Amino acid sequence: MGERNTDKTREQGVEFGTLATLIDDHSYPATSTTLIDEYGEQEVELPDGTQTLADLFKPLQGEVFDSAADARQAVLNMVDDRAIGRKGYSDRTPPAPGETTEWDPESM
C-alpha cells in the first residue's frame, strides 16, 4: 500500500501555509465569523495570486463548520479563478477554445 499524503499545507493547488495549522488547531464547531476574527488576515497562495481568509469567508455569513476538514473544504470551495491554472484547458479532444493540438485522429 502506498504512503498517504499527510501534508495539509497544500491541497488542490491552494497553498494554505501557516493557515493549515491554525485551522487544524482551532476548536470546533466554529463559525466563519469566528475564523475571520481569529485568522482573517492569513493568506492562501494560489497559482495566480493570493486571497485572505476574510475575503474567502465573507460571503459565508456565519456558516458553522463542524471540523477543520469542513473549514478547509470551504476554503477550497470559495477560492476564485486565480486558483485555476489554465482556464479553458482540457486534455480531451477536441481542444479547448483557443488551443490547438498536434494530435490528428486521422493519422491513427
Biopython code that builds the backbone (N, CA, C, O; Angstrom):
import numpy as np
from Bio.PDB.StructureBuilder import StructureBuilder

atoms = [
    (1, "MET", "N", (0.842, -1.171, 0.000)),
    (1, "MET", "CA", (0.000, 0.000, 0.000)),
    (1, "MET", "C", (0.890, 1.238, 0.000)),
    (1, "MET", "O", (1.881, 1.287, 0.729)),
    (2, "GLY", "N", (0.540, 2.263, -0.830)),
    (2, "GLY", "CA", (1.331, 3.482, -0.916)),
    (2, "GLY", "C", (1.154, 4.364, 0.303)),
    (2, "GLY", "O", (0.195, 4.218, 1.062)),
    (3, "GLU", "N", (2.096, 5.285, 0.481)),
    (3, "GLU", "CA", (2.007, 6.210, 1.601)),
    (3, "GLU", "C", (0.949, 7.254, 1.327)),
    (3, "GLU", "O", (0.795, 7.725, 0.200)),
    (4, "ARG", "N", (0.230, 7.608, 2.360)),
    (4, "ARG", "CA", (-0.800, 8.625, 2.256)),
    (4, "ARG", "C", (-0.163, 10.001, 2.440)),
    (4, "ARG", "O", (0.695, 10.182, 3.304)),
    (5, "ASN", "N", (-0.587, 10.970, 1.625)),
    (5, "ASN", "CA", (-0.064, 12.328, 1.733)),
    (5, "ASN", "C", (-0.627, 12.977, 2.988)),
    (5, "ASN", "O", (-1.834, 13.199, 3.085)),
    (6, "THR", "N", (0.236, 13.281, 3.945)),
    (6, "THR", "CA", (-0.210, 13.884, 5.190)),
    (6, "THR", "C", (0.119, 15.372, 5.243)),
    (6, "THR", "O", (-0.157, 16.017, 6.255)),
    (7, "ASP", "N", (0.697, 15.934, 4.194)),
    (7, "ASP", "CA", (0.999, 17.361, 4.140)),
    (7, "ASP", "C", (-0.287, 18.128, 3.884)),
    (7, "ASP", "O", (-0.847, 18.078, 2.789)),
    (8, "LYS", "N", (-0.750, 18.840, 4.909)),
    (8, "LYS", "CA", (-2.010, 19.566, 4.787)),
    (8, "LYS", "C", (-1.814, 21.028, 4.424)),
    (8, "LYS", "O", (-2.771, 21.802, 4.450)),
    (9, "THR", "N", (-0.588, 21.422, 4.086)),
    (9, "THR", "CA", (-0.372, 22.822, 3.750)),
    (9, "THR", "C", (-0.707, 23.109, 2.293)),
    (9, "THR", "O", (-0.843, 24.273, 1.917)),
    (10, "ARG", "N", (-0.844, 22.076, 1.465)),
    (10, "ARG", "CA", (-1.165, 22.275, 0.046)),
    (10, "ARG", "C", (-2.214, 21.260, -0.387)),
    (10, "ARG", "O", (-2.039, 20.051, -0.229)),
    (11, "GLU", "N", (-3.311, 21.780, -0.939)),
    (11, "GLU", "CA", (-4.380, 20.929, -1.458)),
    (11, "GLU", "C", (-4.933, 21.548, -2.721)),
    (11, "GLU", "O", (-5.199, 22.750, -2.756)),
    (12, "GLN", "N", (-5.109, 20.754, -3.753)),
    (12, "GLN", "CA", (-5.755, 21.170, -4.993)),
    (12, "GLN", "C", (-5.249, 22.507, -5.513)),
    (12, "GLN", "O", (-6.035, 23.345, -5.956)),
    (13, "GLY", "N", (-3.932, 22.706, -5.459)),
    (13, "GLY", "CA", (-3.335, 23.918, -5.980)),
    (13, "GLY", "C", (-3.415, 25.114, -5.055)),
    (13, "GLY", "O", (-2.994, 26.211, -5.424)),
    (14, "VAL", "N", (-3.952, 24.921, -3.847)),
    (14, "VAL", "CA", (-4.051, 26.003, -2.872)),
    (14, "VAL", "C", (-3.016, 25.755, -1.785)),
    (14, "VAL", "O", (-3.015, 24.707, -1.139)),
    (15, "GLU", "N", (-2.132, 26.735, -1.589)),
    (15, "GLU", "CA", (-1.110, 26.641, -0.550)),
    (15, "GLU", "C", (-1.642, 27.336, 0.703)),
    (15, "GLU", "O", (-1.744, 28.561, 0.747)),
    (16, "PHE", "N", (-1.980, 26.535, 1.724)),
    (16, "PHE", "CA", (-2.531, 27.062, 2.970)),
    (16, "PHE", "C", (-1.457, 27.694, 3.852)),
    (16, "PHE", "O", (-1.758, 28.618, 4.607)),
    (17, "GLY", "N", (-0.230, 27.224, 3.777)),
    (17, "GLY", "CA", (0.843, 27.740, 4.624)),
    (17, "GLY", "C", (0.501, 27.566, 6.097)),
    (17, "GLY", "O", (0.010, 26.514, 6.507)),
    (18, "THR", "N", (0.761, 28.604, 6.895)),
    (18, "THR", "CA", (0.513, 28.513, 8.338)),
    (18, "THR", "C", (-0.976, 28.436, 8.667)),
    (18, "THR", "O", (-1.348, 27.990, 9.753)),
    (19, "LEU", "N", (-1.825, 28.866, 7.744)),
    (19, "LEU", "CA", (-3.272, 28.784, 7.983)),
    (19, "LEU", "C", (-3.707, 27.335, 8.190)),
    (19, "LEU", "O", (-4.672, 27.084, 8.912)),
    (20, "ALA", "N", (-3.024, 26.389, 7.577)),
    (20, "ALA", "CA", (-3.366, 24.970, 7.752)),
    (20, "ALA", "C", (-3.308, 24.583, 9.223)),
    (20, "ALA", "O", (-4.242, 23.970, 9.740)),
    (21, "THR", "N", (-2.235, 24.932, 9.891)),
    (21, "THR", "CA", (-2.074, 24.603, 11.309)),
    (21, "THR", "C", (-3.089, 25.351, 12.160)),
    (21, "THR", "O", (-3.663, 24.781, 13.088)),
    (22, "LEU", "N", (-3.314, 26.620, 11.852)),
    (22, "LEU", "CA", (-4.274, 27.408, 12.621)),
    (22, "LEU", "C", (-5.680, 26.809, 12.533)),
    (22, "LEU", "O", (-6.378, 26.700, 13.542)),
    (23, "ILE", "N", (-6.087, 26.425, 11.334)),
    (23, "ILE", "CA", (-7.404, 25.807, 11.155)),
    (23, "ILE", "C", (-7.456, 24.466, 11.874)),
    (23, "ILE", "O", (-8.429, 24.165, 12.565)),
    (24, "ASP", "N", (-6.420, 23.666, 11.714)),
    (24, "ASP", "CA", (-6.406, 22.339, 12.327)),
    (24, "ASP", "C", (-6.420, 22.400, 13.852)),
    (24, "ASP", "O", (-7.019, 21.542, 14.499)),
    (25, "ASP", "N", (-5.770, 23.401, 14.427)),
    (25, "ASP", "CA", (-5.677, 23.510, 15.885)),
    (25, "ASP", "C", (-6.860, 24.238, 16.525)),
    (25, "ASP", "O", (-6.989, 24.255, 17.749)),
    (26, "HIS", "N", (-7.713, 24.833, 15.712)),
    (26, "HIS", "CA", (-8.863, 25.576, 16.233)),
    (26, "HIS", "C", (-9.898, 24.606, 16.826)),
    (26, "HIS", "O", (-9.969, 23.445, 16.424)),
    (27, "SER", "N", (-10.683, 25.086, 17.766)),
    (27, "SER", "CA", (-11.730, 24.280, 18.399)),
    (27, "SER", "C", (-13.019, 24.352, 17.569)),
    (27, "SER", "O", (-13.438, 25.434, 17.161)),
    (28, "TYR", "N", (-13.631, 23.214, 17.329)),
    (28, "TYR", "CA", (-14.851, 23.132, 16.520)),
    (28, "TYR", "C", (-15.983, 22.544, 17.341)),
    (28, "TYR", "O", (-15.742, 21.771, 18.269)),
    (29, "PRO", "N", (-17.239, 22.910, 17.003)),
    (29, "PRO", "CA", (-17.686, 23.698, 15.854)),
    (29, "PRO", "C", (-17.268, 25.160, 15.976)),
    (29, "PRO", "O", (-17.074, 25.688, 17.071)),
    (30, "ALA", "N", (-17.136, 25.797, 14.806)),
    (30, "ALA", "CA", (-16.757, 27.205, 14.736)),
    (30, "ALA", "C", (-17.473, 27.836, 13.548)),
    (30, "ALA", "O", (-17.768, 27.161, 12.562)),
    (31, "THR", "N", (-17.748, 29.115, 13.646)),
    (31, "THR", "CA", (-18.403, 29.815, 12.542)),
    (31, "THR", "C", (-17.365, 30.472, 11.641)),
    (31, "THR", "O", (-16.218, 30.680, 12.036)),
    (32, "SER", "N", (-17.788, 30.790, 10.436)),
    (32, "SER", "CA", (-16.906, 31.515, 9.526)),
    (32, "SER", "C", (-16.538, 32.867, 10.135)),
    (32, "SER", "O", (-15.420, 33.346, 9.947)),
    (33, "THR", "N", (-17.467, 33.484, 10.858)),
    (33, "THR", "CA", (-17.205, 34.770, 11.503)),
    (33, "THR", "C", (-16.096, 34.651, 12.535)),
    (33, "THR", "O", (-15.219, 35.513, 12.606)),
    (34, "THR", "N", (-16.125, 33.588, 13.338)),
    (34, "THR", "CA", (-15.081, 33.367, 14.338)),
    (34, "THR", "C", (-13.733, 33.155, 13.669)),
    (34, "THR", "O", (-12.725, 33.712, 14.106)),
    (35, "LEU", "N", (-13.711, 32.360, 12.621)),
    (35, "LEU", "CA", (-12.448, 32.101, 11.925)),
    (35, "LEU", "C", (-11.915, 33.370, 11.267)),
    (35, "LEU", "O", (-10.703, 33.583, 11.227)),
    (36, "ILE", "N", (-12.811, 34.218, 10.749)),
    (36, "ILE", "CA", (-12.382, 35.502, 10.182)),
    (36, "ILE", "C", (-11.781, 36.376, 11.273)),
    (36, "ILE", "O", (-10.728, 36.983, 11.083)),
    (37, "ASP", "N", (-12.466, 36.437, 12.431)),
    (37, "ASP", "CA", (-11.964, 37.258, 13.541)),
    (37, "ASP", "C", (-10.578, 36.803, 13.990)),
    (37, "ASP", "O", (-9.716, 37.631, 14.286)),
    (38, "GLU", "N", (-10.364, 35.494, 14.042)),
    (38, "GLU", "CA", (-9.098, 34.945, 14.517)),
    (38, "GLU", "C", (-7.991, 34.972, 13.464)),
    (38, "GLU", "O", (-6.847, 35.307, 13.770)),
    (39, "TYR", "N", (-8.334, 34.619, 12.218)),
    (39, "TYR", "CA", (-7.303, 34.371, 11.201)),
    (39, "TYR", "C", (-7.569, 35.079, 9.871)),
    (39, "TYR", "O", (-6.979, 34.719, 8.852)),
    (40, "GLY", "N", (-8.437, 36.066, 9.873)),
    (40, "GLY", "CA", (-8.863, 36.726, 8.639)),
    (40, "GLY", "C", (-7.757, 37.284, 7.778)),
    (40, "GLY", "O", (-7.893, 37.319, 6.555)),
    (41, "GLU", "N", (-6.661, 37.724, 8.377)),
    (41, "GLU", "CA", (-5.564, 38.314, 7.606)),
    (41, "GLU", "C", (-4.631, 37.263, 7.007)),
    (41, "GLU", "O", (-3.777, 37.591, 6.183)),
    (42, "GLN", "N", (-4.789, 36.010, 7.414)),
    (42, "GLN", "CA", (-3.954, 34.937, 6.860)),
    (42, "GLN", "C", (-4.298, 34.751, 5.377)),
    (42, "GLN", "O", (-5.464, 34.803, 4.985)),
    (43, "GLU", "N", (-3.266, 34.536, 4.569)),
    (43, "GLU", "CA", (-3.460, 34.377, 3.133)),
    (43, "GLU", "C", (-3.238, 32.940, 2.689)),
    (43, "GLU", "O", (-2.434, 32.205, 3.261)),
    (44, "VAL", "N", (-3.974, 32.565, 1.655)),
    (44, "VAL", "CA", (-3.681, 31.323, 0.938)),
    (44, "VAL", "C", (-3.078, 31.736, -0.399)),
    (44, "VAL", "O", (-3.487, 32.724, -1.008)),
    (45, "GLU", "N", (-2.106, 30.962, -0.834)),
    (45, "GLU", "CA", (-1.455, 31.244, -2.110)),
    (45, "GLU", "C", (-2.091, 30.384, -3.185)),
    (45, "GLU", "O", (-2.318, 29.187, -3.004)),
    (46, "LEU", "N", (-2.370, 31.023, -4.304)),
    (46, "LEU", "CA", (-2.978, 30.365, -5.456)),
    (46, "LEU", "C", (-1.997, 30.414, -6.611)),
    (46, "LEU", "O", (-1.038, 31.184, -6.564)),
    (47, "PRO", "N", (-2.209, 29.615, -7.645)),
    (47, "PRO", "CA", (-1.282, 29.670, -8.775)),
    (47, "PRO", "C", (-1.140, 31.071, -9.380)),
    (47, "PRO", "O", (-0.114, 31.386, -9.982)),
    (48, "ASP", "N", (-2.168, 31.909, -9.222)),
    (48, "ASP", "CA", (-2.123, 33.237, -9.836)),
    (48, "ASP", "C", (-2.501, 34.333, -8.841)),
    (48, "ASP", "O", (-3.300, 35.211, -9.164)),
    (49, "GLY", "N", (-1.928, 34.290, -7.622)),
    (49, "GLY", "CA", (-2.195, 35.338, -6.652)),
    (49, "GLY", "C", (-2.454, 34.790, -5.258)),
    (49, "GLY", "O", (-2.138, 33.639, -4.960)),
    (50, "THR", "N", (-3.037, 35.636, -4.404)),
    (50, "THR", "CA", (-3.358, 35.244, -3.039)),
    (50, "THR", "C", (-4.753, 35.749, -2.685)),
    (50, "THR", "O", (-5.288, 36.644, -3.340)),
    (51, "GLN", "N", (-5.333, 35.161, -1.640)),
    (51, "GLN", "CA", (-6.584, 35.635, -1.066)),
    (51, "GLN", "C", (-6.503, 35.462, 0.438)),
    (51, "GLN", "O", (-5.911, 34.500, 0.926)),
    (52, "THR", "N", (-7.103, 36.399, 1.180)),
    (52, "THR", "CA", (-7.138, 36.274, 2.629)),
    (52, "THR", "C", (-8.336, 35.411, 3.031)),
    (52, "THR", "O", (-9.304, 35.275, 2.283)),
    (53, "LEU", "N", (-8.244, 34.841, 4.215)),
    (53, "LEU", "CA", (-9.363, 34.064, 4.736)),
    (53, "LEU", "C", (-10.597, 34.954, 4.876)),
    (53, "LEU", "O", (-11.714, 34.499, 4.632)),
    (54, "ALA", "N", (-10.410, 36.210, 5.264)),
    (54, "ALA", "CA", (-11.539, 37.135, 5.394)),
    (54, "ALA", "C", (-12.256, 37.303, 4.054)),
    (54, "ALA", "O", (-13.486, 37.289, 4.006)),
    (55, "ASP", "N", (-11.501, 37.460, 2.973)),
    (55, "ASP", "CA", (-12.108, 37.592, 1.648)),
    (55, "ASP", "C", (-12.854, 36.329, 1.243)),
    (55, "ASP", "O", (-13.938, 36.396, 0.663)),
    (56, "LEU", "N", (-12.268, 35.179, 1.551)),
    (56, "LEU", "CA", (-12.880, 33.910, 1.177)),
    (56, "LEU", "C", (-14.162, 33.626, 1.948)),
    (56, "LEU", "O", (-15.144, 33.153, 1.376)),
    (57, "PHE", "N", (-14.154, 33.917, 3.253)),
    (57, "PHE", "CA", (-15.280, 33.544, 4.108)),
    (57, "PHE", "C", (-16.342, 34.628, 4.251)),
    (57, "PHE", "O", (-17.418, 34.360, 4.786)),
    (58, "LYS", "N", (-16.064, 35.849, 3.784)),
    (58, "LYS", "CA", (-17.043, 36.933, 3.912)),
    (58, "LYS", "C", (-18.424, 36.557, 3.370)),
    (58, "LYS", "O", (-19.419, 36.862, 4.028)),
    (59, "PRO", "N", (-18.536, 35.913, 2.208)),
    (59, "PRO", "CA", (-19.864, 35.557, 1.686)),
    (59, "PRO", "C", (-20.571, 34.446, 2.482)),
    (59, "PRO", "O", (-21.765, 34.218, 2.286)),
    (60, "LEU", "N", (-19.863, 33.767, 3.360)),
    (60, "LEU", "CA", (-20.458, 32.622, 4.062)),
    (60, "LEU", "C", (-21.353, 33.022, 5.230)),
    (60, "LEU", "O", (-22.094, 32.181, 5.739)),
    (61, "GLN", "N", (-21.307, 34.280, 5.672)),
    (61, "GLN", "CA", (-22.243, 34.845, 6.647)),
    (61, "GLN", "C", (-22.514, 33.968, 7.864)),
    (61, "GLN", "O", (-23.663, 33.607, 8.119)),
    (62, "GLY", "N", (-21.479, 33.624, 8.613)),
    (62, "GLY", "CA", (-21.664, 32.900, 9.872)),
    (62, "GLY", "C", (-21.910, 31.407, 9.730)),
    (62, "GLY", "O", (-22.416, 30.782, 10.662)),
    (63, "GLU", "N", (-21.569, 30.822, 8.596)),
    (63, "GLU", "CA", (-21.730, 29.375, 8.411)),
    (63, "GLU", "C", (-20.953, 28.619, 9.488)),
    (63, "GLU", "O", (-19.864, 29.031, 9.888)),
    (64, "VAL", "N", (-21.522, 27.514, 9.948)),
    (64, "VAL", "CA", (-20.903, 26.723, 11.011)),
    (64, "VAL", "C", (-20.125, 25.560, 10.395)),
    (64, "VAL", "O", (-20.623, 24.836, 9.532)),
    (65, "PHE", "N", (-18.884, 25.407, 10.870)),
    (65, "PHE", "CA", (-18.042, 24.290, 10.458)),
    (65, "PHE", "C", (-17.912, 23.342, 11.635)),
    (65, "PHE", "O", (-17.573, 23.764, 12.741)),
    (66, "ASP", "N", (-18.178, 22.070, 11.408)),
    (66, "ASP", "CA", (-18.115, 21.061, 12.468)),
    (66, "ASP", "C", (-16.701, 20.551, 12.709)),
    (66, "ASP", "O", (-16.423, 19.953, 13.749)),
    (67, "SER", "N", (-15.807, 20.786, 11.750)),
    (67, "SER", "CA", (-14.444, 20.257, 11.873)),
    (67, "SER", "C", (-13.482, 21.089, 11.041)),
    (67, "SER", "O", (-13.889, 21.908, 10.217)),
    (68, "ALA", "N", (-12.197, 20.859, 11.274)),
    (68, "ALA", "CA", (-11.168, 21.513, 10.474)),
    (68, "ALA", "C", (-11.307, 21.118, 9.008)),
    (68, "ALA", "O", (-11.100, 21.945, 8.120)),
    (69, "ALA", "N", (-11.654, 19.867, 8.752)),
    (69, "ALA", "CA", (-11.828, 19.403, 7.371)),
    (69, "ALA", "C", (-12.926, 20.199, 6.669)),
    (69, "ALA", "O", (-12.793, 20.534, 5.492)),
    (70, "ASP", "N", (-14.017, 20.505, 7.391)),
    (70, "ASP", "CA", (-15.097, 21.306, 6.809)),
    (70, "ASP", "C", (-14.619, 22.719, 6.479)),
    (70, "ASP", "O", (-14.954, 23.254, 5.422)),
    (71, "ALA", "N", (-13.844, 23.323, 7.372)),
    (71, "ALA", "CA", (-13.333, 24.675, 7.151)),
    (71, "ALA", "C", (-12.368, 24.693, 5.969)),
    (71, "ALA", "O", (-12.404, 25.612, 5.150)),
    (72, "ARG", "N", (-11.511, 23.684, 5.880)),
    (72, "ARG", "CA", (-10.553, 23.601, 4.776)),
    (72, "ARG", "C", (-11.293, 23.425, 3.450)),
    (72, "ARG", "O", (-10.923, 24.031, 2.443)),
    (73, "GLN", "N", (-12.334, 22.600, 3.451)),
    (73, "GLN", "CA", (-13.109, 22.400, 2.226)),
    (73, "GLN", "C", (-13.792, 23.690, 1.803)),
    (73, "GLN", "O", (-13.890, 23.978, 0.611)),
    (74, "ALA", "N", (-14.265, 24.470, 2.771)),
    (74, "ALA", "CA", (-14.882, 25.763, 2.454)),
    (74, "ALA", "C", (-13.879, 26.690, 1.776)),
    (74, "ALA", "O", (-14.230, 27.401, 0.834)),
    (75, "VAL", "N", (-12.637, 26.688, 2.247)),
    (75, "VAL", "CA", (-11.601, 27.493, 1.602)),
    (75, "VAL", "C", (-11.453, 27.056, 0.149)),
    (75, "VAL", "O", (-11.423, 27.895, -0.752)),
    (76, "LEU", "N", (-11.360, 25.755, -0.082)),
    (76, "LEU", "CA", (-11.204, 25.240, -1.446)),
    (76, "LEU", "C", (-12.407, 25.590, -2.315)),
    (76, "LEU", "O", (-12.256, 25.865, -3.505)),
    (77, "ASN", "N", (-13.595, 25.580, -1.727)),
    (77, "ASN", "CA", (-14.808, 25.906, -2.478)),
    (77, "ASN", "C", (-14.905, 27.386, -2.824)),
    (77, "ASN", "O", (-15.506, 27.749, -3.835)),
    (78, "MET", "N", (-14.318, 28.240, -1.991)),
    (78, "MET", "CA", (-14.502, 29.677, -2.141)),
    (78, "MET", "C", (-13.399, 30.393, -2.913)),
    (78, "MET", "O", (-13.563, 31.566, -3.249)),
    (79, "VAL", "N", (-12.277, 29.729, -3.209)),
    (79, "VAL", "CA", (-11.229, 30.419, -3.965)),
    (79, "VAL", "C", (-11.762, 30.824, -5.329)),
    (79, "VAL", "O", (-12.600, 30.135, -5.911)),
    (80, "ASP", "N", (-11.268, 31.944, -5.830)),
    (80, "ASP", "CA", (-11.759, 32.433, -7.114)),
    (80, "ASP", "C", (-10.944, 31.863, -8.268)),
    (80, "ASP", "O", (-10.176, 30.918, -8.087)),
    (81, "ASP", "N", (-11.114, 32.435, -9.440)),
    (81, "ASP", "CA", (-10.480, 31.866, -10.631)),
    (81, "ASP", "C", (-8.960, 31.998, -10.658)),
    (81, "ASP", "O", (-8.320, 31.504, -11.586)),
    (82, "ARG", "N", (-8.369, 32.656, -9.656)),
    (82, "ARG", "CA", (-6.906, 32.680, -9.567)),
    (82, "ARG", "C", (-6.360, 31.296, -9.208)),
    (82, "ARG", "O", (-5.164, 31.044, -9.354)),
    (83, "ALA", "N", (-7.230, 30.404, -8.742)),
    (83, "ALA", "CA", (-6.817, 29.048, -8.395)),
    (83, "ALA", "C", (-6.762, 28.142, -9.623)),
    (83, "ALA", "O", (-6.247, 27.026, -9.554)),
    (84, "ILE", "N", (-7.286, 28.618, -10.728)),
    (84, "ILE", "CA", (-7.313, 27.821, -11.952)),
    (84, "ILE", "C", (-6.001, 28.012, -12.689)),
    (84, "ILE", "O", (-5.598, 29.140, -12.972)),
    (85, "GLY", "N", (-5.345, 26.921, -12.994)),
    (85, "GLY", "CA", (-4.072, 27.005, -13.706)),
    (85, "GLY", "C", (-4.244, 27.545, -15.112)),
    (85, "GLY", "O", (-3.847, 28.677, -15.389)),
    (86, "ARG", "N", (-4.820, 26.768, -15.996)),
    (86, "ARG", "CA", (-5.033, 27.181, -17.389)),
    (86, "ARG", "C", (-6.525, 27.185, -17.647)),
    (86, "ARG", "O", (-7.136, 26.125, -17.783)),
    (87, "LYS", "N", (-7.111, 28.352, -17.717)),
    (87, "LYS", "CA", (-8.547, 28.473, -17.941)),
    (87, "LYS", "C", (-8.907, 27.891, -19.293)),
    (87, "LYS", "O", (-8.236, 28.156, -20.290)),
    (88, "GLY", "N", (-9.964, 27.100, -19.323)),
    (88, "GLY", "CA", (-10.438, 26.527, -20.568)),
    (88, "GLY", "C", (-9.640, 25.332, -21.041)),
    (88, "GLY", "O", (-9.920, 24.786, -22.108)),
    (89, "TYR", "N", (-8.642, 24.911, -20.262)),
    (89, "TYR", "CA", (-7.805, 23.792, -20.683)),
    (89, "TYR", "C", (-8.541, 22.476, -20.528)),
    (89, "TYR", "O", (-9.255, 22.255, -19.550)),
    (90, "SER", "N", (-8.358, 21.614, -21.500)),
    (90, "SER", "CA", (-8.874, 20.256, -21.430)),
    (90, "SER", "C", (-7.863, 19.349, -22.094)),
    (90, "SER", "O", (-7.277, 19.704, -23.117)),
    (91, "ASP", "N", (-7.656, 18.172, -21.510)),
    (91, "ASP", "CA", (-6.744, 17.223, -22.145)),
    (91, "ASP", "C", (-7.508, 16.266, -23.049)),
    (91, "ASP", "O", (-6.962, 15.268, -23.520)),
    (92, "ARG", "N", (-8.753, 16.578, -23.281)),
    (92, "ARG", "CA", (-9.585, 15.751, -24.155)),
    (92, "ARG", "C", (-9.658, 16.385, -25.544)),
    (92, "ARG", "O", (-9.414, 17.580, -25.708)),
    (93, "THR", "N", (-9.991, 15.580, -26.519)),
    (93, "THR", "CA", (-10.151, 16.062, -27.876)),
    (93, "THR", "C", (-11.618, 16.379, -28.091)),
    (93, "THR", "O", (-12.438, 15.588, -27.626)),
    (94, "PRO", "N", (-12.018, 17.409, -28.719)),
    (94, "PRO", "CA", (-11.208, 18.416, -29.392)),
    (94, "PRO", "C", (-10.607, 19.400, -28.388)),
    (94, "PRO", "O", (-11.009, 19.437, -27.225)),
    (95, "PRO", "N", (-9.647, 20.188, -28.849)),
    (95, "PRO", "CA", (-9.014, 21.129, -27.925)),
    (95, "PRO", "C", (-10.006, 22.180, -27.425)),
    (95, "PRO", "O", (-11.019, 22.468, -28.063)),
    (96, "ALA", "N", (-9.682, 22.729, -26.278)),
    (96, "ALA", "CA", (-10.497, 23.805, -25.710)),
    (96, "ALA", "C", (-10.424, 25.013, -26.636)),
    (96, "ALA", "O", (-9.458, 25.160, -27.385)),
    (97, "PRO", "N", (-11.438, 25.884, -26.592)),
    (97, "PRO", "CA", (-11.405, 27.084, -27.441)),
    (97, "PRO", "C", (-10.105, 27.851, -27.240)),
    (97, "PRO", "O", (-9.678, 28.105, -26.114)),
    (98, "GLY", "N", (-9.490, 28.213, -28.358)),
    (98, "GLY", "CA", (-8.245, 28.970, -28.298)),
    (98, "GLY", "C", (-7.002, 28.113, -28.235)),
    (98, "GLY", "O", (-5.891, 28.640, -28.300)),
    (99, "GLU", "N", (-7.159, 26.798, -28.111)),
    (99, "GLU", "CA", (-5.991, 25.920, -28.064)),
    (99, "GLU", "C", (-5.954, 25.066, -29.329)),
    (99, "GLU", "O", (-6.985, 24.776, -29.937)),
    (100, "THR", "N", (-4.748, 24.674, -29.705)),
    (100, "THR", "CA", (-4.578, 23.791, -30.852)),
    (100, "THR", "C", (-3.936, 22.501, -30.378)),
    (100, "THR", "O", (-3.379, 22.437, -29.281)),
    (101, "THR", "N", (-4.015, 21.493, -31.194)),
    (101, "THR", "CA", (-3.422, 20.205, -30.837)),
    (101, "THR", "C", (-2.627, 19.665, -32.011)),
    (101, "THR", "O", (-2.945, 19.928, -33.171)),
    (102, "GLU", "N", (-1.599, 18.914, -31.694)),
    (102, "GLU", "CA", (-0.786, 18.257, -32.719)),
    (102, "GLU", "C", (-1.398, 16.910, -33.083)),
    (102, "GLU", "O", (-1.058, 16.329, -34.114)),
    (103, "TRP", "N", (-2.292, 16.416, -32.247)),
    (103, "TRP", "CA", (-2.877, 15.096, -32.445)),
    (103, "TRP", "C", (-3.868, 15.111, -33.589)),
    (103, "TRP", "O", (-4.733, 15.985, -33.657)),
    (104, "ASP", "N", (-3.746, 14.147, -34.486)),
    (104, "ASP", "CA", (-4.646, 14.045, -35.626)),
    (104, "ASP", "C", (-5.266, 12.651, -35.608)),
    (104, "ASP", "O", (-4.575, 11.663, -35.852)),
    (105, "PRO", "N", (-6.576, 12.565, -35.318)),
    (105, "PRO", "CA", (-7.216, 11.247, -35.246)),
    (105, "PRO", "C", (-7.177, 10.495, -36.560)),
    (105, "PRO", "O", (-7.271, 9.268, -36.564)),
    (106, "GLU", "N", (-7.041, 11.194, -37.677)),
    (106, "GLU", "CA", (-6.992, 10.575, -38.993)),
    (106, "GLU", "C", (-5.683, 9.811, -39.208)),
    (106, "GLU", "O", (-5.609, 8.925, -40.060)),
    (107, "SER", "N", (-4.652, 10.159, -38.432)),
    (107, "SER", "CA", (-3.348, 9.538, -38.622)),
    (107, "SER", "C", (-3.236, 8.192, -37.924)),
    (107, "SER", "O", (-2.199, 7.536, -38.023)),
    (108, "MET", "N", (-4.261, 7.772, -37.232)),
    (108, "MET", "CA", (-4.208, 6.508, -36.495)),
    (108, "MET", "C", (-4.659, 5.360, -37.347)),
    (108, "MET", "O", (-4.678, 4.219, -36.885)),
]
sb = StructureBuilder()
sb.init_structure("model")
sb.init_model(0)
sb.init_chain("A")
sb.init_seg("    ")
for serial, (resi, resn, name, xyz) in enumerate(atoms, 1):
    if name == "N":
        sb.init_residue(resn, " ", resi, " ")
    sb.init_atom(name, np.array(xyz, "f"), 0.0, 1.0, " ", f" {name:<3s}", serial, name[0])
structure = sb.get_structure()
